[in-house]
């Protein structure tokens, strides 16, 4: 884990940030647990040049066919007996805050979520 961010200057309400972080970390932990190589990398940093804070969570994962757009739809879940509301709720919080974005990407090894918080 790399931590180069002062949470006292966070550009989002702390309870919304905690909710997003909790959902993303929970998903990363569950996905990496299914893998032979159980890796989760978390980075918190200030991007002073672009006036934003970046939180990146990347993890190993098995389902390389995962649709990085569809996972945000209400009711979509790859987990047994889950409601599929976590990432839908994340997207709802992101849309409500006009100074934030979430970028989802994947490589052969890592699934990645990057939360960007811009200065208000």
Number of C-alpha atoms within 10 A of each C-alpha: 9 11 11 14 16 11 11 7 9 16 18 18 9 12 9 14 17 12 15 20 17 14 16 21 18 12 16 23 17 14 21 20 17 13 14 10 12 15 17 20 14 16 15 19 15 18 15 9 6 9 12 19 23 20 20 20 22 23 25 25 27 16 12 12 7 13 12 14 9 12 17 19 15 15 13 16 17 12 11 7 7 11 12 18 17 24 21 17 17 20 18 12 17 21 13 9 17 11 15 20 17 17 11 16 14 18 10 9 14 19 23 23 21 19 23 21 24 19 15 11
